[in-house]
Amino acid sequence: MSVYDYTAEDTKGNAISLADYKGKVLVIANTASECGLTPQYGDLQKLYEEYGDRGLVVLGFPCNQFGGQEPGTSEQAASFCQLNYGVTFPIFAKIDVNGSHAHPLFQYLKAEQPGPQESGEIAWNFTKFLVDREGRVAARFEPRDTPESMRSTVESLLG
């Protein structure tokens, strides 16, 4: 198994295969527009701009499971990111990342990199998973870990 075995809906409801990103290094993050950590959108965008030409792609997955901090529609979440943080990386449809309705991609990511929670569950918005060029989950960064703190791992995965 790899992340390439999964699909996710874009903000218009189209199924997107993660196999479309084969050969790329991915940052996959659950996001929210009304969170104290929301400025990480800007930092994720900076990484995307800096390393995109070397093969880095950031994928944002809005989630309303933590404090109701993504209350709008998927389209509203994507528009917010673009207007407020200049986000040009892909933003997908809203999903659940924990619980019985957790998106299968996030079930897989958590199984591969359980993190510090005994349950392996995601603790809050802006948990970030790094995926290598073969689709393997290489690292997990917790919400308060800044995108900047991921730089050396991103660089090593890009080669």
HUZI-V519272 format. One line per field, one symbol per residue. phi: phi as a letter, one per 40 degrees, with the letter a starting at -180 (. if undefined). psi: psi as a letter, one per 20 degrees, with the letter a starting at -180 (. if undefined). A space follows every 10 residues. Layout:
# HUZI-V519272
phi->???
psi->???
This chain:
# HUZI-V519272
phi->.acccbbacc cbgccbcccc bdgbcbbbbc bacbbccddc dccccccdcc bdcchcbcbb bdabcbgfcb cccdcccccd ccccbgcbcc bccdbcbbgc bddddcccdc ccbcgccdcg cccacgcbbb bcccgcccab bcdcccdccc dccdccccg
psi->qrhijqqqpa ijjppppiii jpiqpqopqp rqilqijhih ghhhgggggh jhiijppppp nqpjinjkjm hargghgggg ggghjkpirp prqqrqirai jpphghgggh hhnhaiphii qphrqkpppp prijjqohqp prgipqhhii ghggghhh.
